[in-house]
Amino acid sequence: MADTNSGKKVRVGIIGCGGISGSHLPNLEKFDDVELVAFCDVIVERAQKKADQYGGAVYDDAAKMLAGTKLDAVYILIPTYAHGAPERAAIAAGVPFLVEKPMGLYPDDLRKLAAEVKASGLVNAAGFMNRYRKSVNRVKSLLAGDPAILLDGAWIGGAPLMREGDYFSQNPIGQWWPVKEKSGGQFVEQVIHTVDLARYLAGEVSEVYAYAANGFNKKLPNLVPNYTNDDAMVVSFKFESGAIANIMAACSIGASGGVFLNVWAANHTARFSDWGHHLQLYRNGEPGVEEIRGDAEIPSPDSIFTLEDRAFIDAVKSGDPSGIKSTHADGVRTTLVTLAANESLVTGAPVKVQYE
Ligand SMILES: NC(=O)c1ccc[n+]([C@@H]2O[C@H](COP(=O)([O-])OP(=O)(O)OC[C@H]3O[C@@H](n4cnc5c(N)ncnc54)[C@H](O)[C@@H]3O)[C@@H](O)[C@H]2O)c1
């Protein structure tokens, strides 16, 4: 537990100073019980830039940071392929951590890592911020008495292109996101949010069966040259409850795309739309639609990342993780589902998800 009873601030270090750090740092800076004290990135200039902005020590390696600066918590904000060593360095130093999704790329190591995290007894969290949404939790409470039968969802986006304004080609994430061997592909890296919500709302996934579409993006003259992702995927799910789902990915659609998740139960239909997961809720036998807008964007005090950061920092201070809606272990299970979908693409057959 962080020694904060005496009014001392929670001393936070950041591992990985890229794009997503920009969704956490403005919150952490505003929390009056948090002090940002160290920044680490393998590209040390990125850590230096954050230290220039927020103050703090600069490192090029997570273990060196954990040895060199006294920390109460770390944020691990790194690409899919890079997980393992930073988490193990935090465990060795006895420092609680929040890890951005996905939890890793290699199923065997991920299962091992989950066991090491559990054995450490440290407070930990996974960056599935959608679990903090009012819309999502409204539906979760209703489904407790009326279980989900069928779900379908999708993240439909455009191809990463060499052109001004393209997020992937114009930012450091472009060095690894389009490369399936590094990111896991769009289904693992991005659609994992929808897979996690499906697990949160419908329970554990037992089996997945995936198809991919390929060869369309390769025809684009300005496709980023390192692209090896699938252009689209459709993945069918079986849940332990008996429910079924279909979740789709596309990073090849130039016109209208978007994010959605529909959940059907005997007496409720929930339609979530857009990144904010705005909700339209229908009830059997009742006229009208209940609507809940998705929570605010950063840097407002009730943004979804702020709620997630607050829950983690509160848990670090109290030692009580009950306010954390997604632990590392839970995040690992969601990640293993997405990696099983990739395995299904290779084997051409349904894959039972191996969690332990
Ligand atoms: N929750 C969300 O909605 C959300 C949104 C965007 C990204 N993410 C996740 O956050 C993670 C990072 O994404 P990003 O957009 O910041 O990528 P990024 O490429 O912009 O930043 C990652 C940074 O990590 C650094 N890095 C790599 N290996 C490292 C290591 N071993 N130690 C220290 N630094 C290391 C890189 O040099 C880079 O600066 C990804 O897993 C991504 O899926 C989550």
The ligand as an SDF file (V2000), in Angstrom:
LIG
                    3D

 44 48  0  0  0  0  0  0  0  0999 V2000
   -7.4980    2.3660  -23.9720 N   0  0  0  0  0  0  0  0  0  0  0  0
   -7.4780    2.8390  -25.2010 C   0  0  0  0  0  0  0  0  0  0  0  0
   -8.4990    3.2120  -25.7540 O   0  0  0  0  0  0  0  0  0  0  0  0
   -6.1840    2.9290  -25.9340 C   0  0  0  0  0  0  0  0  0  0  0  0
   -6.0180    3.8690  -26.9510 C   0  0  0  0  0  0  0  0  0  0  0  0
   -4.7860    3.9230  -27.6040 C   0  0  0  0  0  0  0  0  0  0  0  0
   -3.7800    3.0240  -27.2740 C   0  0  0  0  0  0  0  0  0  0  0  0
   -3.9930    2.0970  -26.3020 N   0  0  0  0  0  0  0  0  0  0  0  0
   -2.9730    1.0850  -25.9780 C   0  0  0  0  0  0  0  0  0  0  0  0
   -1.8450    1.6770  -25.3650 O   0  0  0  0  0  0  0  0  0  0  0  0
   -0.6650    0.9830  -25.7700 C   0  0  0  0  0  0  0  0  0  0  0  0
    0.3180    2.0100  -26.3220 C   0  0  0  0  0  0  0  0  0  0  0  0
   -0.2780    2.6480  -27.4350 O   0  0  0  0  0  0  0  0  0  0  0  0
    0.2070    4.0770  -27.9350 P   0  0  0  0  0  0  0  0  0  0  0  0
   -0.8530    4.5690  -28.8290 O   0  0  0  0  0  0  0  0  0  0  0  0
    0.6370    4.9060  -26.7900 O   0  0  0  0  0  0  0  0  0  0  0  0
    1.4720    3.6300  -28.7950 O   0  0  0  0  0  0  0  0  0  0  0  0
    2.7640    4.5330  -29.1420 P   0  0  0  0  0  0  0  0  0  0  0  0
    3.5340    3.7770  -30.1570 O   0  0  0  0  0  0  0  0  0  0  0  0
    2.3220    5.9190  -29.4460 O   0  0  0  0  0  0  0  0  0  0  0  0
    3.5480    4.5920  -27.7560 O   0  0  0  0  0  0  0  0  0  0  0  0
    4.1400    3.4570  -27.1790 C   0  0  0  0  0  0  0  0  0  0  0  0
    5.4490    3.9060  -26.5690 C   0  0  0  0  0  0  0  0  0  0  0  0
    6.0220    2.8220  -25.8380 O   0  0  0  0  0  0  0  0  0  0  0  0
    7.4420    2.8520  -26.0350 C   0  0  0  0  0  0  0  0  0  0  0  0
    7.9670    1.5410  -25.6820 N   0  0  0  0  0  0  0  0  0  0  0  0
    7.9780    0.3940  -26.4030 C   0  0  0  0  0  0  0  0  0  0  0  0
    8.5220   -0.6140  -25.6860 N   0  0  0  0  0  0  0  0  0  0  0  0
    8.8580   -0.0960  -24.4800 C   0  0  0  0  0  0  0  0  0  0  0  0
    9.4460   -0.6460  -23.3130 C   0  0  0  0  0  0  0  0  0  0  0  0
    9.7890   -1.9440  -23.2340 N   0  0  0  0  0  0  0  0  0  0  0  0
    9.6800    0.1830  -22.2710 N   0  0  0  0  0  0  0  0  0  0  0  0
    9.3430    1.5020  -22.3360 C   0  0  0  0  0  0  0  0  0  0  0  0
    8.7770    2.0770  -23.4260 N   0  0  0  0  0  0  0  0  0  0  0  0
    8.5150    1.2760  -24.4740 C   0  0  0  0  0  0  0  0  0  0  0  0
    7.5830    3.2520  -27.4870 C   0  0  0  0  0  0  0  0  0  0  0  0
    8.8700    3.7550  -27.7770 O   0  0  0  0  0  0  0  0  0  0  0  0
    6.4970    4.3060  -27.6260 C   0  0  0  0  0  0  0  0  0  0  0  0
    6.9620    5.6110  -27.3680 O   0  0  0  0  0  0  0  0  0  0  0  0
   -1.0980   -0.0440  -26.7880 C   0  0  0  0  0  0  0  0  0  0  0  0
   -1.1890   -1.3070  -26.2070 O   0  0  0  0  0  0  0  0  0  0  0  0
   -2.4540    0.4220  -27.2350 C   0  0  0  0  0  0  0  0  0  0  0  0
   -3.3250   -0.6220  -27.5970 O   0  0  0  0  0  0  0  0  0  0  0  0
   -5.1530    2.0610  -25.6060 C   0  0  0  0  0  0  0  0  0  0  0  0
  1  2  1  0
  2  3  2  0
  2  4  1  0
  4  5  1  0
  4 44  2  0
  5  6  2  0
  6  7  1  0
  7  8  2  0
  8  9  1  0
  8 44  1  0
  9 10  1  0
  9 42  1  0
 10 11  1  0
 11 12  1  0
 11 40  1  0
 12 13  1  0
 13 14  1  0
 14 15  2  0
 14 16  1  0
 14 17  1  0
 17 18  1  0
 18 19  2  0
 18 20  1  0
 18 21  1  0
 21 22  1  0
 22 23  1  0
 23 24  1  0
 23 38  1  0
 24 25  1  0
 25 26  1  0
 25 36  1  0
 26 27  1  0
 26 35  1  0
 27 28  2  0
 28 29  1  0
 29 30  1  0
 29 35  2  0
 30 31  1  0
 30 32  2  0
 32 33  1  0
 33 34  2  0
 34 35  1  0
 36 37  1  0
 36 38  1  0
 38 39  1  0
 40 41  1  0
 40 42  1  0
 42 43  1  0
M  CHG  2   8   1  16  -1
M  END
$$$$
